[in-house]
């Protein structure tokens, strides 16, 4: 375990300043040697504050304590100078110099899609997330998210259920399970997927950490999908970062009456790719439809559609009433309703109410 990697992770400088340093040296040890010897010739723009922060961060006791935690909790580390560092992150303007991780780093360079969205998501948002994750998992495409409540949790959970590789990018120490209710998912991801963070072990989930870590979520993918986001959602920050990094951005449309769809609908208005059905994913990811695995049980789907269409009209009906009248299990019903929406047979409006499209009424 390299103590210089840990030292550099303790340096309180912005990712861009750190990256500018990386470009001038071959290792963190080289940086420290130059700084401590005051031999800074050839390193342009190195200000006194930068030198101070670099020197001040070198604390043998603190470094030893972090090493001790890493050994006890099986936390690994990689850096920009290592061969196993994620290749996609090398291509962004402010790559994390150091990454702490738990789990399997070997698959992180495979094709990946990042999914972000509202923490307080709706059933519609969860259902769309599950459907998208099944499609991606059926094509062995990694799913990246932030292990937060809501859309993030659903993304990881569905990916694990489909035996797919998923990576959670944290805004706190990699050993800090946040939120606490995600412990079961966290433990499973540690065994089957990956959990990473640029923050030192035990680091708290400070609010300013999350906008900074978002560049890693977008940096690790080829496509970013936003599923439910308010006008001021952090997911929109991630979308802007993805665009700056040259990544494709896809947004899931929602009801004009829902606050959780204002951000996603605005992204579409501003030119983001739109997700309305499986075909949209096939096209943007250049997936051949015939290679897609069977992602859902289609037995008696038409019979279920007939049942639903027979009770719907232009008068909104709540999903609970649909369950009662059709006697279809709620989880199964959500899948059928989503399928029907993708083919414009029905529409979901505010508060999980559904109506039949006028052309079918």
Secondary structure, DSSP 8 states (H G I E B T S, - for coil): --HHHHHHHH--S-HHHHHHHHTT-S-HHHHHHHHHTT--TT-TT--HHHHHHHHHT--HHHHHHHHHHHHHTT-EEEETTSTTS-GGGGGSTT--SEEEEEE--TTTTS-EEEEEE-SS--HHHHHHHHHHHHHHHHTT-EEEE---TTHHHHHHHHHHHTT--EEEE-SS-TT--SSGGGHHHHHHHHHHSEEEESS-TT----HHHHHHHHHHHHHT-SEEEEES--TT-HHHHHHHHHHHTT-EEEEE---TT-GGGHHHHHHHHTT-EEESSHHHHHHHHT--GGGS---S--TTHHHHHHHHHHH--SS-EEHHHHHHHH---HHHHHHHHHHHHHTTSEEEETTTEEEE-GGG-
